[in-house]
Amino acid sequence: MASAGMQILAFVLALLGVFGATVATLLPNWKVSADVGTNIITAISQMQGLWMDCTWYSTGMFSCTLKYSVLSLPAYLQTARTTMVLSCVLACLGLCLASLGLKCTRWGGGRQAKGRTAVASGACFLLSGLLCLVPASWFTNEVIASFLDSSVPESSKFEPGGAVYVAFVSAGFLFAGGSIFCTSCPGKREGPQELLLQEPPPQDQLQQEQRQQEQLHQEQPYSSGVLQPPPQEGRAGYSLQDYV
């Protein structure tokens, strides 16, 4: 079972993964124009993301256009949009559950409830990491295939941008955090052991108190009736010798 320190580390890793997945979803540089052939001397840099396309001119101007039409987008881009949004939503849900399942917190119920909540949050992180990894891999494959296609002109060739690498790293963080949280399963024998550890102390205390009371009851007759007569008999014998 994961310790409190490991759970805190997993929470930090998952938090970095959520932040990275959100940033990668919003960044416009999922693919950037490749500097090959005649594009090396051109003064225009193009970037394409999930939601907008941006162009950087030599004069320093920067313009972006939103992709309003969803049906006109290729299948891999539509899939990337959907899966990245779902990944961010599941990761946020996992953070909420993880805050309840941490051992260092007082809210979230007992030990078993915290363990189950931690496992649920770990499952959310793992699924979120998978949903973040799939679009990044598919998008990268499409960009590389288009780059290696000889029929595509050099001016239209792109290479993977920084947002793709951010998505890969974020998926790794989510997988690491989810794996640690999933080791927080309490197990089947943990519940009965807790009951056994909690019930005996009161019974032992009652038995000890009963034994102490019995000992006190047994000692009281000796202190009142047995120890006092011997001094009286000694005094009686001493007075008879004086008369003799």
C-alpha positions in Angstrom: 0.0 0.0 0.0 1.3 3.4 -1.0 2.6 5.6 1.9 1.5 9.2 2.4 4.7 10.6 0.9 4.3 8.5 -2.2 0.7 9.7 -2.5 1.8 13.4 -2.3 4.4 12.7 -5.0 1.7 11.1 -7.2 -0.6 14.0 -6.6 2.2 16.5 -7.7 2.9 14.4 -10.8 -0.8 14.2 -11.7 -1.1 17.9 -11.2 1.8 18.5 -13.6 0.1 16.1 -16.1 -3.2 18.0 -15.9 -1.5 21.3 -16.4 0.6 20.0 -19.3 -2.4 18.4 -21.0 -4.4 21.6 -20.8 -1.6 23.7 -22.2 -1.0 21.2 -25.0 -4.7 21.3 -25.9 -4.6 25.1 -26.3 -1.2 25.6 -27.9 -1.3 26.3 -31.7 2.0 24.6 -32.6 1.1 21.0 -32.9 2.9 21.1 -36.2 5.2 23.8 -37.6 6.5 24.5 -41.1 9.7 22.5 -41.9 12.8 24.4 -42.9 13.7 22.3 -46.0 14.5 23.3 -49.6 13.2 26.7 -50.5 11.5 27.2 -47.1 14.9 27.9 -45.6 15.0 31.3 -47.2 11.4 32.2 -46.7 10.5 34.7 -44.0 7.2 33.1 -43.0 6.7 30.5 -40.3 3.4 28.6 -40.1 1.9 26.7 -37.2 -1.2 24.6 -37.0 -2.9 23.5 -33.8 -6.2 21.8 -32.8 -8.2 25.0 -32.7 -6.4 27.6 -34.8 -3.7 28.1 -37.5 -1.1 30.9 -36.9 1.4 32.6 -39.2 4.5 34.5 -38.2 5.7 37.1 -40.7 9.2 38.5 -41.2 7.9 41.9 -40.2 7.1 40.6 -36.7 3.4 40.4 -37.2 1.5 37.4 -35.9 -1.9 36.4 -37.1 -4.2 33.4 -36.2 -7.4 32.1 -37.7 -9.8 29.8 -35.8 -11.0 26.5 -37.3 -14.7 27.0 -37.2 -15.8 24.1 -39.3 -15.4 20.8 -37.6 -16.6 18.5 -40.4 -14.0 19.9 -42.8 -11.1 18.8 -40.5 -9.3 15.5 -41.1 -10.2 12.5 -38.9 -7.0 12.6 -36.8 -7.5 16.2 -36.0 -11.2 15.7 -34.9 -10.1 12.7 -32.8 -7.3 14.8 -31.2 -9.7 17.5 -30.2 -12.2 15.1 -28.6 -9.7 12.9 -26.8 -7.6 15.9 -25.4 -10.7 17.5 -24.0 -11.8 14.2 -22.4 -8.3 13.7 -21.0 -8.4 17.1 -19.3 -11.9 16.5 -17.9 -10.9 13.1 -16.5 -7.7 14.4 -15.1 -9.5 17.2 -13.2 -12.0 14.6 -11.8 -9.0 12.5 -10.7 -7.5 15.5 -8.9 -10.8 16.0 -7.0 -10.9 12.3 -6.0 -7.2 12.3 -5.1 -7.6 15.2 -2.7 -10.2 13.0 -0.8 -8.1 9.9 -0.9 -4.8 11.3 0.4 -3.8 9.9 3.8 -2.5 13.2 5.0 -6.0 14.8 4.8 -8.8 14.5 7.4 -11.7 14.6 4.9 -12.8 11.6 2.8 -14.0 9.1 5.4 -12.1 6.2 7.0 -9.1 4.3 5.9 -11.0 1.9 3.6 -13.0 4.8 2.0 -9.8 6.7 1.4 -8.2 3.7 -0.2 -11.0 3.1 -2.6 -11.1 6.8 -3.5 -7.4 6.8 -4.2 -7.8 3.8 -6.5 -10.6 5.5 -8.4 -8.5 8.6 -8.8 -5.6 6.5 -10.1 -7.9 4.9 -12.7 -9.0 8.3 -13.8 -5.3 9.4 -14.2 -4.4 6.3 -16.2 -7.4 6.7 -18.5 -6.6 10.4 -18.9 -3.0 9.6 -19.8 -4.2 7.1 -22.4 -6.5 9.6 -23.9 -3.6 12.1 -24.0 -1.2 9.6 -25.5 -3.4 8.4 -28.4 -4.0 11.7 -30.2 -0.3 12.8 -29.7 0.9 9.5 -31.3 -1.7 9.6 -34.1 -1.0 13.3 -34.9 2.8 12.7 -35.0 2.3 9.7 -37.3 0.3 11.8 -39.7 2.8 14.6 -39.7 5.7 12.3 -40.3 3.9 10.4 -43.1 3.0 13.7 -44.8 6.6 14.9 -44.5 8.0 11.7 -46.1 5.4 11.7 -48.9 7.2 12.8 -52.1 4.0 14.0 -53.7 3.6 16.8 -51.0 5.5 20.0 -52.1 8.2 21.2 -49.8 6.4 24.4 -49.0 3.5 22.4 -47.5 5.7 20.1 -45.3 5.4 20.3 -41.6 7.1 18.7 -38.6 5.9 18.0 -35.1 5.7 21.0 -32.9 6.3 21.7 -29.2 2.7 20.9 -28.2 3.1 17.3 -29.2 6.1 16.9 -27.0 4.2 18.5 -24.1 1.3 16.1 -24.6 3.7 13.1 -24.5 5.4 14.3 -21.3 2.0 15.1 -19.7 0.8 11.5 -20.5 3.9 10.2 -18.8 3.2 12.2 -15.7 -0.5 11.0 -15.6 0.6 7.4 -16.0 3.1 7.7 -13.1 0.6 9.4 -10.8 -2.2 7.0 -11.6 0.1 4.0 -11.1 1.0 5.1 -7.6 -2.5 5.9 -6.6 -3.7 2.5 -7.8 -1.3 0.8 -5.3 -3.4 2.4 -2.5 -5.9 -0.5 -2.6 -6.6 -1.4 1.1 -7.0 -5.2 0.5 -9.5 -7.7 1.8 -8.1 -8.3 5.2 -7.6 -4.8 6.2 -11.2 -4.2 7.4 -11.4 -7.2 9.9 -7.9 -6.4 11.2 -9.0 -2.8 12.0 -12.0 -4.2 14.0 -9.9 -6.6 15.9 -7.4 -3.9 16.8 -10.1 -1.6 18.0 -12.3 -4.0 20.0 -9.9 -5.8 22.3 -8.5 -2.7 24.2 -11.8 -1.9 25.9 -12.3 -5.6 26.9 -8.8 -5.8 28.4 -9.4 -2.6 30.3 -12.6 -4.0 31.8 -11.0 -7.2 32.8 -8.1 -5.4 34.5 -10.5 -3.2 36.4 -12.5 -6.3 37.5 -9.3 -8.0 38.7 -8.2 -4.9 40.6 -11.6 -4.7 42.3 -11.5 -8.4 43.3 -8.0 -7.9 44.7 -9.2 -5.0 46.8 -12.2 -7.0 48.1 -9.8 -9.8 49.1 -7.3 -7.6 50.9 -9.9 -5.7 53.0 -10.8 -8.6 55.4 -7.2 -9.2 56.2 -6.5 -5.6 57.0 -9.5 -5.3 59.3 -9.8 -8.6 61.1 -6.6 -10.6 61.0 -3.8 -8.1 61.4 -5.4 -6.4 64.4 -5.9 -9.4 66.9 -2.3 -10.5 67.2 -1.3 -7.3 69.0 -4.2 -7.8 71.5 -3.1 -11.4 72.3 0.5 -10.2 72.9 -0.7 -7.6 75.3 -2.9 -10.1 77.2 0.0 -12.6 77.6 2.3 -9.8 78.8 -0.2 -8.8 81.5 -0.5 -12.4 82.9 3.3 -12.6 83.3 3.2 -9.5 85.4 0.6 -11.0 87.8 2.7 -14.1 88.2 
